[in-house]
């Protein structure tokens, strides 16, 4: 499976992506809204989890690579996450800090949104993040999502939940917006 955008290719992760992905997931700044940056073993487990997701569901987080040169700069895709008491399809993304502010997360997330609705036939897609994660919240909004809820999961910072329905996506496409 390969998704292409103007500047990016999204493809299944492999263990060959370990070093590049670990550079993202082990960065304390990039992972500030996670309990802790990932260890190398945790990054390996992350890739294995996604390989299992591909086999079970036909989707997961994919390697985000630059079309120019092919460098892996992060991951983005759809995984099933516990949202509102049920497992729901969620678009998630992690981009290497050196590539922040260039619209790559939004571009990749929009490709995943289109895949979720057009190829997978999903009725709704979610993105959730810690309330203080303003860059991720901006990506969700640019992806056509609206704030659905703010929830307290355990102790610590609240989590915001964004969503877009198939009908909302179709409306965006009908208006010629990034659909």
Secondary structure, 3 states (H helix, E strand, C coil): CEEECCCEEEEECCHHHHHHHHHHHCCCCCCCCCCCCCCHHHHHHHHHHHHHHHHHHCCCEEEEEECCCCCEEEEEEEEEEEECCEEEEEEEEEECHHHCCCCHHHHHHHHHHHHHHHHCCCCEEEEEEECCCHHHHHHHHHCCCEEEEEECCCCCCCEEEEEEEHHHHHHHHHCCCCC
